[in-house]
Amino acid sequence: MAEIGIGILGGGYMGKAHAVAMSSVGALFNTALRPRLEMVCASTPQSAERYRKAYGFSRATDDWRALVADPGVEAIIIATPQETHREIAEAAFARGKPVFCEKPLGASLEDSAAMVAAAEAAGAVNMVGFNYIRTPASQFARKLIAGGEIGDITWFRGEHTEDFLADPEAPASWRTQGMANGTMGDLAPHMINGALALMGPITRVMGIHETVHKTRPGGAVTNDDHAQMMCRFENGAMGQMYFSRVATGRKMGYAYEISGTKGAIRFDQEDQNALWLYRMEGPEATRGFTKILTGPAHPDYEPFCQGPGHGTGYQDQIIIEAKDFLTAIDAGEALWPTFRDGHEVNRVIAASLASAVAGAWMEINEF
């Protein structure tokens, strides 16, 4: 087994999650490449050193350029604010290094297009951090749909709803400034990615977004609190999605319903170890949704636990991402979701935002 030096930019919430994932992924999944926590970068020397000690890195820096250029850092994880993603990724690709970037891919559609171009020009492994679609339940849902288990898909409903800003007295912060940090930049990418993974390409959308609480203690709010959109998929199915950070009572409302000609699927991330499946077969009197508890028979579950129904959690999703990233590096070929997949999410968002301004349907291929 070969070692690979990992450099993580950002030591906060997601930086910690990735450090923990890289520390445990080798033992859990018996990966051919075994990560070595080589260097962490933070905004000050003091915070960088604090993260180094806490997470077990060999070295620390407050200069992202030094981390990217360091020969001991062989793969890069970007867990910094969106406006920094492009410059860091381009610098890493210029050195031929694999890059994992947290969503959204960039702070703008222009940024994400440039990042795709840089990745593909370099021929370097690239991946975007959409963790929720990697739960064993959602991976199983993808297999059921691809295998035709619920027939031809006719309808999709998805949401990503939380309530961390439902209280109008919650103070203004970085989350309430700039479209990249609003609901369409923060929460919507996850469910749009989920819709693309489960349903395939989206061809057109009609969207609307609004700010519910326009001012908060400390200042004005400059981005959106919630949004919704109708969409049409390339396979002909109708769809609708809703995103909110002010959905009172919702904590992790990453949820979807899918209808087909032979059955249906329901999922809710607040019960992430269960998938509900309806099959249109047998006597009408005995038909109904069946609750399937995830277990070793489902994708990426068994490395964590041999007991069905015991469950996986949020951190486990990040570990699965780490496994996929290391597998891609070992194979020398990017795996889903690549930067191009992340850019597709951004195209849908851009079309939805433009639709809200124009009050009309927008074609995705125009973006």
N, C-alpha and C positions, 0 to 999 in steps of 0.2 A: 504493500500500500504506500502510495506517495503522499507527501504532505503538500499543502498549498497555503501560501501566506495570504491572509485575509486582511484587508484594510476597510474600516468602516468610518464613513464621514457622518458625524452626528452621534452623540452619545445619549440622547434623551430617550423618550418612550420607545421609539422604533429602533434606535441604535441599540438599546439594551435588549430588545426582543431578538434582533439579528445576532447579537453577540451570544446570547443564550442558545439560540438555534445552532449556530456554528460550533458551539462547545459540545453539543449533544448529538448532532446529526450522524456523526460517524458511528457511534455506538448503536444508535437506534436502527439505522438503515444499512449498516455495514458498507458504507460508500467506498468506492475505489480510491477516491481522494479524501484525505483526512485534513480538515481545516486546522490551521495554526493562527491564533489571534495575534497578528503581527503588529498592527498599528491602529490607533483610534485618533480621530481628529475632532476637536470641539472649538468653540469660539474663543476661548482663552486658555493660556497654558495651565491655569489652575483647574479648570473644569476638565480639560483633557487628561491631566494627571489623575484626577479623581476617578474618571471613568476607567482609566487604565488599571488602577488598583482594584476597583470594584468588579470589573468584568474579566480580568486576567490577560490583558494585552501585554505584549512585550515592550511596546513603546507607545509614546503619545506625542501629539503635535497640535498646534493651533493653526498650522499652515496646510491647507488642503493640497496645494501644489506639491509640497514636500511629500505628502502621503502618496499621491498619484505617481510621482516620479521615482519613489523608492524601489530599488530592485527586489527588496524582500517582500513587497506587497505585490502579489501576483493576480489578485482579483479584487474588484472594488464593489462595495455596497454603499449606495447613496441614500442616506436617510436624513437629508437636510431640507430646508424650505424649498418650495417649488422653483423660485426664481434663481436658485443656484444650480439646478439640475443640468441644464444645457452645457454650461461652461466646464463643469467637472467631467461630464460624460465625454465631451469632445476631447478634452485633454487625455483622458484615459484611453480612448480609442486610438488617439494619435500614437500611443505607445503599445497598441495591440492588446490591451488588457481587457478581460471580460468584465462586464458591468451589470450589476443588478441595481435597478433604480426603483425606489418607492413611487407609487402613483401620487398624483397624476404625473405623466411623463415629463411635462414641462409646464411653465407658467402660462404658455400660450400655444396656439396651434402652430405658429411659426417655429417656436422652440422645439416642439415634438417632431415636426417634419425634419428639422435640422439634425436632431438626435438620431432619427431613423437613418438619414443619409450617412451620418458619420459612422454608425454601427455597421451598415452594410458595405460602405467603402472600405472599412478596416477588416471586414470579414471576421469580426470578433463576436464571441458569444454575448448575447444581451437578453435581459429578462426584466419584466415589470412586476411590481409587487401587488398583485391582486390575490390576497390570501383567502378571502371568504369562499370563493368558488372551489377551493381545494379541500373542503371538508369531505370526509368519506361519503356522506349522504349526497352532497351535490355532485361529486364525481360519479356516484352510482346513478344519479338522475340523468347525467349526460349519457351514460352507457345505455340506460333504458330507452332514451329518446333515439339515440343513434341506431339501436337495434330494432326500432320499429315497434317496441312493446306497447306503446299507447297509440299507434297508428299515425296517420298524417296529422301534423300539428295544425290547429286552427286558431288558437288564441293564447296570449301570454299576458300575465299581469305581474309586475315586479315592483318592489319598494325597497328603499333603504331609509328607515325612519328612526330617529333618536330624539331625545328630549333634553340634551345638555344645555340648550339655550331657550327652553320653553319659558323659563322665568324671566319676565321683562325687566326685573331688577338685577339680573346677572350683568356684571360690568362689561363694558366694551373691552376688547382685547385684539390681538392679532387675528383671531378667528373672525372678527366682525369687520375686517378691513381688506379690501381687494377681492375681485371676483375669484381669483385662484383659491382663496380660503373660504369662500361661501359654500352653500350647499351644493351648487352645481360643480364646484371644483373639488370639494372634499368628499361628499357622500355619493353623489350621482355616479362617479366613475366606477365604483364597485358594482352597482346593480346593472349599469350599462354593459360592463364587461361580462357579468353573469348572463345577461340576455343574449349577448353575442355568442358566448360559449354554449349555451343551451339551445338557442334557436337559429343561429347563423346570422348572416349580414342583415343590417337594417338599411332600407333603401330611402325612406323618407320619414320626416317627423313634423309634428306641430307641438310647440311648447309654450309654456307660460311660467314665469317665475316672479316672486315678489318678496319684499321685506315686510315681515309682520310687525316687528318692533324696530321702528326707524331710528330711535335714539335709545341709548342705554346709559347708565351712570358712567361718566367718563368720556362720552362723546357720541357722535353720529355713527350709524351703521352704514357701511358703503357696499355691502354685498347682500345676497339673497338668503332668506330663511327657509323657504320651501319652494318647490317647483314640481310641475307635472308635465307629461308629454304623451301624446298618442304617437304610435309608430306603425309602420308597415314593414314586415320582414320580407326578405328576398324569396322565401318559400311560400309567400302569399298570406301568411298568418297575420291577424291583427294583434296589436299590442298596446299596452298602456303602462306607464311607470310613474311613481310618485317618490319624491325625495324630501326629507324634512329634518331639520335639527330642532324644531319646536313642536314635535309630535308628542304632546303630553302623555306620559305613561309608557312610551316606547323606549326601550333601552338598547336593544340591538335588533331592530326590525328589518333585517335583511331577509326578505321573504318573497316567494314567487308561487304562482299557480299556473299550470300549463294544461290546456285541454287538447285532446286528440280524438280521432275518430274511433279509437278502440279503448280509450281510458284517459286518465288524468293523473297529475302529480301535484302535491302541495309540499312546501317546505317553509320553515321559519327558523331563522338563526337563533332565536331565543330558546329553541329546543333543538340545537344543532345536531344532535345524535339520532334524530328520527326523520324519516321520510314517509309521507303518506301517499299510497299508491291505490288508484281505483282501476279495476279491470272490468270492462263491459262484457262479462261472461257469466254463465250460470243463471239460475232462476232469479228473477227480479227481487224476490222476497229476501234473498241472501246477499244481494249486492251491497257494497259500501266501501268506503276508504279503509285500507288496511295500514296500520302503523307498523313500519319496519324499523326496528332498532338496529343501528349500525353495529357491526362486529367484524371479526377477522375475515369474513367472506367479502367484505367491501374494500374498495381501493384505499391503500395507505393506512389502514387501521391496525393490522396485526402487529407492526413493530412497536406500537405503544402499549397494547394490552391484548391478552389472549382470550379475555372474557367478553362475549357479546353483551351489549347494553351497558357496559361500564363507561364508555364514552371517551371522547377526546375534547380538547379545549382550544382556546385562542392561540396559545403559544405553540401548540402542536401544528396549527396551520402554517406558522412561520417556519417550523422545522421541516415540514413537507416542502415548502418553497426552497429552503436551503438544499434539501436533497435533489430537487429538480435542477437547481443552479449548478451544483457540483456534477451531476450527471451530464448536463450539457457541456460543461467545461471538459470533462473527461472524454466525451465523444467528439468534441471539437465542432459541435453543431448546436445552434440555438434551439431551445424548446419553447413551446407555448407557455405563457404569453410573452411574445417578443416585443421589442420596441414598436414594431409595426402594428402589433395588436393594441398596444397602448395608444398609438397615434389614431387608430380607428375609433377608439373610445372618445378621444378628443375631437374628432371630426363630428361625431354624433352630438356632442355637447355644443360645439360651435354652431351646428345647424339648428339645434333647439333654441339657443340664445337668439340667433338671427330670426327664427320663426316668431319668437315672442315680440320682437320689435316690429316685424312686418305684419303680424297677425295673419300669417298664411303658412301653408305647408312648405317645407324646404326639402330639396333633394340632397341626400348625403354626398352624391358625386360632384356637387358644386363646391365642396369644401375640401 
